[in-house]
Amino acid sequence: MILIKNAKLLRPEGVVEESLLIEDGKIVSIGGKDKSDVVIDGSKKAVIPGFFNTHTHAAMTLFRSYADDMVLHEWLERKIWPLEAKLDADAVYWGTKLACLEMLKSGTVFFNDMYFFPEAIARAAEECGIRACISAAFFDFFNPDLLEENLKNAVKTLKAIEKYDVLRSIGPHAVYTVSLDGLRRAAEIAEEMDIFIHFHLAETEREVLDFRKQHGKLIVQALDEIGFLSGRLMAAHSVWLEDAEIELLAKRGVSVSHCPTSNMKLCVGKAIKYEKMR
């Protein structure tokens, strides 16, 4: 057991000075004293709830300060995707470990990740003792043959990481890299395997305009028509949305990850409708 004594606890009623008893990684009591194996003096320190990072590509810590001052699609197509093509599982493992250490140092206790080599990510997270949801990401680039191959690989990956102490999700990348059929089938797999869905939604104006030009409808409307929207879905970014789309996301129980720092870095060009998102 671990006792953190005389710490300032951030509680709903305000800040209080108390002791905190931890056993098997869980808080078992607040207040009082106990003979514990480890005693930490929490004087002049604060104990707060852990942070959850709900949208990450953790291993991209290796790309820090690379390809700045570019908009999303230019950044992806000219810089990121060519470099990612050179990554291997070992690089992703160490990049994720670095990210996990940085997250733990800053009070982040959980991350929701979508990247390549998911088993390497799951192994790094488990070794660092941080909680995580790991996604089997896939693209099909509107190629039916590629869809079949990548869905098969995604399911294989999801089964492979089941042995790790992590949550799992399937990760169709975005509407500009995955067909509507691919998204529909991802939702079916999530339902069958009882896992989550991790997805980029309406990150840029270009994404929204291109989709509307191709399909003649709003992205969220189209996603709802194929059964993609549910409480399993974590939609990252979700910036360029109409009010009716936000209402539909809420109606279907979809969660949204706002990613304000990423949105600023990649110049998404619009403020998130926080009031509507509540």
Secondary structure, DSSP 8 states (H G I E B T S, - for coil): -EEEEEEEEEETTEEEEEEEEEETTEEEEESS----SEEEE-TT-EE---EEEEEE-GGGGGGTTSS-S--HHHIIIIIIHHHHTT--HHHHHHHHHHHHHHHHHTTEEEEEEEES-HHHHHHHHHHHT-EEEEEEEE--TT-HHHHHHHHHHHHHHHHHGGGSSSEEEEEE--TTTS-HHHHHHHHHHHHHHT-EEEEEES-SHHHHHHHHHHHSS-HHHHHHHTT--STTEEEEE--S--HHHHHHHHHTT-EEE--HHHHHHTT--S---HHHH-
